[in-house]
Amino acid sequence: MTTALITGSTAGIGAAFARRLAADGHDLVLVARDTARLREQATELHDRHGIEAEVLTADLAEDKGIETVAERLGDRRHPIDLLVNNAGFGNKGRYLDVSMADELRMLKVHCEAVLRLTSAAAEAMRERGRGGVVNVASVAAFVPRGTYGASKAWVVQFTQGAAKDLAGSGVRLMALCPGFVRTEFHERAGMGTDNIPGWMWLDADKLVAEALNDLARNKTVSIPDPRYKALMGLAKIAPRNLLGGISARTGRKYGPQ
């Protein structure tokens, strides 16, 4: 039986990955900051699907948390077959309105943690000749919008480059770029969603199903919805200043975890 490790597993896209992978018979390592919530999730998934669900409490904004997860990913006796780097958050406010401490914390979680955890997983996977990594980015990676969008653009570029370097090794890497997803992300960040049109909202479970299909097809970037595929196609030809204005009107954050 294969094992998947999911960061930010207790809510949103991470929880949807956990539900789908457990239903498919994969054992899980669930990673988040809230131990009680992790244990509740692990018990529910075990009871419903009969899989083993390991709990790993870690704050990926801290070196200790990253090191804890990296060590688990590198455990050759209990290998991880799929890593889902989903942990992330948004900051409410425009550039210079957000504290430098909060901006750096975001980069720690979105960039440094993704780099270190992907590297730990990919090294062990390459030795076995198989494995997969899904790095959750956002369609915000493709529009000019502050630190959040910049950090997700880094995730996309890093994942594509690493996938190219590991081609032929049996290790698949994919950046997942969702749009607005109905999760608790915006509430936790204190962001309003009244100005977001209803058609822009995605279902987390459907998004995960499409993402896993794209991973199986060896895609390195997944935009798992026709509406957002069309929007990102337009983004390639639209003026950058126009995109910046649109993203400002629809909020600081495009794709929640």
C-alpha positions as CSV (number, residue, x, y, z in Angstrom):
1,M,0.0,0.0,0.0
2,T,1.3,3.5,-0.9
3,T,1.5,6.4,1.5
4,A,0.9,10.1,0.9
5,L,2.0,13.0,3.1
6,I,-0.2,16.1,3.0
7,T,0.7,19.4,4.6
8,G,-2.1,21.7,5.6
9,S,-4.3,18.6,5.6
10,T,-7.1,19.6,8.0
11,A,-8.9,22.1,5.8
12,G,-9.7,23.1,2.3
13,I,-7.7,21.6,-0.6
14,G,-5.5,19.6,1.8
15,A,-8.6,18.0,3.4
16,A,-10.0,17.2,0.0
17,F,-6.7,15.5,-1.0
18,A,-6.9,13.5,2.3
19,R,-10.5,12.4,1.6
20,R,-9.8,11.3,-2.0
21,L,-6.5,9.5,-1.3
22,A,-7.9,7.7,1.7
23,A,-10.9,6.6,-0.4
24,D,-8.5,5.3,-3.0
25,G,-6.8,3.2,-0.3
26,H,-3.7,5.2,0.4
27,D,-2.2,5.4,3.9
28,L,-1.7,9.0,5.0
29,V,0.7,11.2,7.0
30,L,-1.4,14.3,7.9
31,V,0.6,17.5,8.7
32,A,-0.8,20.7,10.3
33,R,-0.3,22.8,13.4
34,D,-3.4,21.7,15.3
35,T,-2.8,18.3,16.9
36,A,-6.4,17.9,18.1
37,R,-7.8,18.6,14.7
38,L,-5.3,16.3,13.1
39,R,-6.2,13.4,15.4
40,E,-9.9,13.9,14.7
41,Q,-9.2,13.9,11.0
42,A,-7.0,10.8,11.2
43,T,-9.6,8.9,13.2
44,E,-12.4,9.8,10.8
45,L,-10.4,8.7,7.7
46,H,-9.3,5.5,9.4
47,D,-12.8,4.5,10.5
48,R,-14.4,5.4,7.1
49,H,-11.8,3.9,4.8
50,G,-9.7,1.4,6.8
51,I,-6.4,3.1,6.0
52,E,-3.6,4.1,8.4
53,A,-3.4,7.8,9.1
54,E,-0.3,9.1,10.9
55,V,-0.4,12.5,12.7
56,L,2.5,14.9,12.4
57,T,2.2,18.3,14.1
58,A,4.4,20.9,12.5
59,D,4.4,24.7,11.9
60,L,6.1,25.2,8.5
61,A,6.7,28.8,9.3
62,E,9.4,27.5,11.7
63,D,12.7,25.7,11.0
64,K,11.8,23.0,13.5
65,G,8.5,22.3,11.8
66,I,10.1,22.1,8.3
67,E,12.9,19.8,9.7
68,T,10.4,17.5,11.3
69,V,8.5,17.0,8.1
70,A,11.6,16.7,6.0
71,E,12.9,14.0,8.3
72,R,9.7,12.0,7.9
73,L,9.9,12.4,4.1
74,G,13.4,11.0,4.1
75,D,12.6,7.9,6.2
76,R,13.6,5.0,3.9
77,R,12.0,2.4,6.2
78,H,8.5,4.0,5.8
79,P,8.6,5.7,2.4
80,I,6.4,8.4,1.2
81,D,5.1,7.8,-2.3
82,L,3.2,11.1,-2.8
83,L,3.9,14.5,-1.2
84,V,1.2,17.2,-1.4
85,N,2.7,20.6,-0.4
86,N,-0.5,22.3,0.4
87,A,0.2,24.4,3.5
88,G,-0.2,28.1,2.9
89,F,-2.1,31.3,3.8
90,G,-2.8,34.8,2.7
91,N,-2.2,38.3,4.2
92,K,-4.9,40.9,4.2
93,G,-3.7,44.2,2.8
94,R,-1.6,45.7,0.0
95,Y,2.1,45.8,-0.2
96,L,3.6,47.9,2.6
97,D,0.3,47.6,4.6
98,V,1.4,44.1,5.6
99,S,4.1,43.8,8.2
100,M,7.5,42.6,7.1
101,A,7.3,39.8,9.6
102,D,4.1,38.5,8.0
103,E,5.6,38.8,4.5
104,L,8.7,36.8,5.5
105,R,6.5,34.2,7.2
106,M,4.6,33.7,4.0
107,L,7.8,33.3,2.0
108,K,9.0,30.8,4.6
109,V,5.9,28.6,4.1
110,H,5.3,29.1,0.4
111,C,8.9,29.0,-0.8
112,E,11.4,27.7,1.7
113,A,9.3,24.9,3.0
114,V,8.2,23.8,-0.5
115,L,11.9,23.8,-1.6
116,R,13.1,21.8,1.4
117,L,10.2,19.3,1.6
118,T,10.2,18.7,-2.2
119,S,14.0,18.1,-2.0
120,A,13.7,15.7,0.9
121,A,10.9,13.7,-0.8
122,A,12.4,13.7,-4.3
123,E,15.8,12.5,-3.1
124,A,14.2,9.4,-1.5
125,M,11.8,8.9,-4.4
126,R,14.6,9.0,-6.9
127,E,16.5,6.3,-5.1
128,R,13.4,4.1,-5.4
129,G,12.7,5.1,-9.0
130,R,9.2,6.3,-8.3
131,G,7.1,8.9,-6.6
132,G,5.2,12.1,-7.0
133,V,5.0,15.6,-5.6
134,V,2.2,18.1,-6.0
135,N,3.0,21.7,-5.0
136,V,-0.1,23.7,-4.6
137,A,0.3,27.1,-6.2
138,S,-2.5,29.3,-7.5
139,V,-3.6,31.1,-10.7
140,A,-2.3,34.2,-8.8
141,A,1.1,33.0,-10.0
142,F,0.2,34.3,-13.5
143,V,-0.9,37.8,-12.6
144,P,1.0,40.7,-11.0
145,R,-0.2,40.9,-7.4
146,G,2.0,41.3,-4.4
147,T,3.9,38.8,-2.3
148,Y,1.3,36.1,-2.5
149,G,1.3,36.0,-6.3
150,A,5.1,36.3,-6.4
151,S,5.5,33.3,-4.0
152,K,3.2,31.2,-6.0
153,A,4.9,32.1,-9.2
154,W,8.1,30.9,-7.6
155,V,6.4,27.6,-6.8
156,V,5.3,27.1,-10.4
157,Q,8.8,28.0,-11.8
158,F,10.6,25.8,-9.2
159,T,8.3,22.8,-9.9
160,Q,8.7,23.0,-13.6
161,G,12.5,23.3,-13.4
162,A,12.8,20.4,-10.9
163,A,10.5,18.3,-13.0
164,K,12.7,18.8,-16.0
165,D,15.9,18.0,-14.0
166,L,14.2,14.8,-12.7
167,A,12.8,13.6,-16.1
168,G,13.4,9.9,-16.6
169,S,14.0,9.3,-12.8
170,G,10.4,8.0,-12.1
171,V,9.7,11.1,-10.0
172,R,6.8,13.2,-11.2
173,L,6.4,16.8,-10.0
174,M,3.4,19.1,-10.7
175,A,2.3,22.6,-9.7
176,L,-1.4,22.8,-9.0
177,C,-2.9,26.2,-9.8
178,P,-6.5,26.5,-8.6
179,G,-8.6,29.6,-8.6
180,F,-11.1,30.5,-5.9
181,V,-12.1,27.4,-3.9
182,R,-14.8,27.3,-1.2
183,T,-12.7,26.7,1.9
184,E,-12.0,28.5,5.2
185,F,-8.9,30.2,3.7
186,H,-10.4,33.7,3.2
187,E,-12.1,33.7,6.6
188,R,-8.8,32.9,8.3
189,A,-7.1,35.7,6.5
190,G,-9.9,38.1,7.3
191,M,-10.7,38.7,3.6
192,G,-14.2,39.4,2.3
193,T,-15.5,37.4,-0.7
194,D,-18.7,39.4,-1.6
195,N,-17.1,40.8,-4.7
196,I,-16.2,37.4,-6.2
197,P,-18.7,36.2,-8.8
198,G,-20.4,32.9,-8.1
199,W,-19.1,31.3,-11.3
200,M,-15.5,31.8,-10.2
201,W,-15.8,29.4,-7.2
202,L,-14.5,25.8,-7.5
203,D,-15.4,22.7,-5.6
204,A,-12.4,21.3,-3.7
205,D,-13.2,17.6,-4.3
206,K,-13.7,18.0,-8.0
207,L,-10.5,20.1,-8.2
208,V,-8.5,17.3,-6.4
209,A,-9.9,14.7,-8.8
210,E,-8.8,16.6,-11.8
211,A,-5.4,17.4,-10.2
212,L,-4.7,13.7,-9.7
213,N,-5.7,12.9,-13.2
214,D,-3.3,15.6,-14.5
215,L,-0.5,14.1,-12.3
216,A,-1.2,10.7,-13.8
217,R,-0.8,12.3,-17.2
218,N,2.6,13.6,-16.2
219,K,1.5,17.3,-16.5
220,T,3.9,19.7,-14.7
221,V,1.3,22.5,-14.4
222,S,-2.4,21.8,-13.6
223,I,-5.1,24.4,-13.9
224,P,-8.0,22.1,-13.0
225,D,-11.0,23.9,-14.5
226,P,-12.0,25.0,-18.0
227,R,-13.0,28.5,-16.8
228,Y,-9.6,29.2,-15.3
229,K,-7.8,27.6,-18.2
230,A,-9.6,30.2,-20.4
231,L,-8.9,33.1,-18.1
232,M,-5.2,32.2,-17.9
233,G,-5.1,31.9,-21.7
234,L,-6.3,35.5,-21.8
235,A,-3.8,36.5,-19.2
236,K,-1.0,35.6,-21.5
237,I,-2.1,38.2,-24.0
238,A,-3.6,40.9,-21.8
239,P,-1.5,43.9,-20.8
240,R,0.2,43.5,-17.4
241,N,-1.2,46.7,-16.0
242,L,-4.7,45.6,-16.8
243,L,-4.2,42.3,-15.0
244,G,-2.9,44.1,-12.0
245,G,-6.0,46.3,-11.9
246,I,-8.3,43.3,-12.2
247,S,-6.5,41.4,-9.5
248,A,-6.7,44.4,-7.2
249,R,-10.5,44.6,-7.6
250,T,-11.0,40.9,-6.9
251,G,-8.8,40.7,-3.8
252,R,-5.2,40.1,-2.8
253,K,-5.5,36.4,-3.1
254,Y,-6.6,34.2,-6.0
255,G,-6.3,30.5,-5.1
256,P,-6.8,29.4,-1.5
257,Q,-5.4,26.2,0.0
